[in-house]
Amino acid sequence: MMSHQGAARVTLTEPNLTEPALTHPTLTEGADPAARRILIVDDEPNIRSFIGRALAGAGYLTGFAGSGTEALRHALDSHYDLIILDLVMPDMDGCSVLDQLLRARPDQTVMVLSCVADVATKVDCLERGARDYLTKPFSLAELLVRIRVRLREDAHLRGDGLKPGETSGEVIRAGSLTLDVARLVADIGQGPVPLTRLEFLLLRELAEHLGQSVPKGRLLASVWGYDFDPGSNVVDVCVRRLRSKLGFSLIKTVRGEGYQLADH
């Protein structure tokens, strides 16, 4: 079915879609070998096929998994730039898949795509380390845009586009804080501290507004790329983790406004 704006929206009854029988993820034939690799994890063959065809048309290499067990095996055996993960699967809860995957590969980019639409589940998945959460039925156009945004952010953090042998070398300094973009490391004068990608992105946003209060809504939009319920505490949880790693005084709570990086 189509939305009123013409963007395809998918339900679990999308007709006339077929997917080749797969025992292992397969890469789209004829695609650029330098293209980004995406693993689609969903127990519905029609959904896997629909998304796979759309991603192949957009130039991505695609792999498929129909269960949580299969997803973990494929994701840990191969490299994928992004994993699209359903939560409701017959053999293993998607949150368990997410936890096991990120324990093994903390920097793996995972986007949840699920029919579970309540805010509590969205927040829980983001706190566990998912980079994005999109609900079914979904707009295909929105899915593709979100994928491009996530992959572009990852490429920036990795310093893609540099000449062979170069490193991004980008260092952000704000007061006593130094952020090493290439290594995802923070230093407040007591030695380097490794951060997760989400922690790094949030701290970078605060550093770029040194001495200013940054509203939680802006942090949600810039770090998570989605305007979640204002009551969501995903930002607060990330700030608590940063404080536990770098000291409570580094990030100030501005009551009724947001958070601010201490200027010292």
ABEGO torsion letter per residue (X at the ends): XBBAAGBBBBBAABBGBBBBBBABBBBBBGBBAABBBBBBBBABAAAAAAAAAAAAAAGBBBBBBABAAAAAAAAAABBBABBBBBABBAABBAAAAAAAAAAABAABBBBBBBABABAAAAAAAAAAGBABBBBOBBBAAAAAAAAAAAAAAAAAAAGBGBBBGBBAGBBBBBEABBBBAAAGBBBAGAEBBBBBAAAAAAAAAAAAABGBBBBAAAAAAAAAGBBBBAABAAAAAAAAAAAAAAEAAABBBBBGAEBBBBBX
